[in-house]
Amino acid sequence: MIEHILGVPTEQVLSLPSVRMVGDRKVEICNYKGLLHVGEKSIRIATCAGNLVLEGNRLDVAHITKEYLTVQGRIQRIYYEDR
């Protein structure tokens, strides 16, 4: 409904993260708060919805801006940590 009224995606208005996975090799995340941990086997990302964890092999932050980041590698699992 917000999307129709304002003409802007709901996740942008509410600052919710948007996660897009491309196969098992790339994940694009918009509206994140910051990087908490970057390692070859796991990456933890702070979002307003909680900490997002990516697990896999040869993980790397391939592109990063203030609002958007791309992780590449062999992604095996994505989940939010319990609050």
N, C-alpha and C positions, 0 to 999 in steps of 0.2 A: 504494500500500500504506500509506504514512504517513497518507494522507487517511482511510482506513478505520479505522486504529488510533486516531488522535488526534481524528478528527472535524474536522480543520482542513485546508484546502487545502494541498497540497504546496508551492506557491510561497510561501506564508506561512511555513511551517516552515523552509524553506531560504533565506528572504529573497530569492527570485528575483523579478525584475520581472514584472508582468503587464501586457500591452499589449493594449488593446481599441480597434479602429478602427471608427468609425461612418461609413460611406460614405467620402467623401474630404474631409469637413469637420470631423471631430473625432477626437481620439485621447485615450484615458484611460489613465494609467499609474499603477500601484500599486507600492509597494516600491522607490522610487527613492532615491538618496542625495543628489542636489542638482542644481541648474541650473549648467551650465558656460558657456553662451552663449545669449542670447535676441536674435534678430533677426527682421526681417520675412520673410526668406527661409530662415532655418534656426534650429533650436533644438537644442542639445546637452545631453543629460541623463546624469548619472553614475548607473550602476547597478552592482550587484555582478557582473553578467554582462558589463560593459564599457560604453563610452559609446554611448548610443543617439542617433542623429541623425535629425531630422525635417526634410525640405526641402519647400518649397512657396512659396506667396505669401500675404501678409497674415496670417502666423502670429502668434499671440498666446497667452500663458498666461492662460486664462480663469478658472481656479480652481486654487488651490494650498493644500494642507495639508502637514503633516509627512510623511505617507505616500502622498499621492495628488495627482495633478495632471491637469488637462485642458488640451489645446492645441486651439485652433480656428483655422480658416483654410482655405485650399485646399491640402490635403496631397497631395504628388505622390510622395514617396519616404520610406521608413523603413528604416534599416539600423543595424547595430552597426559601429563603427569597428574596424579591425584592432588587435589588442593588440600 
